[in-house]
């Protein structure tokens, strides 16, 4: 079977494999960058929600103090 494969065919297959590997690496890098950006956005969102919860608790305390007085 190997004897039937010419050098040109072997080079063609090797180039296809290398091209596929390069394409895979490019897609992997794009997806990795996207995941990192989404994780950063998620962290900012969580920080904003925590700050809003603190502010809401403060408003609740102020409202409770006003009803007591």
Helices and strands as residue ranges (DSSP letters): G 2-4, H 7-68
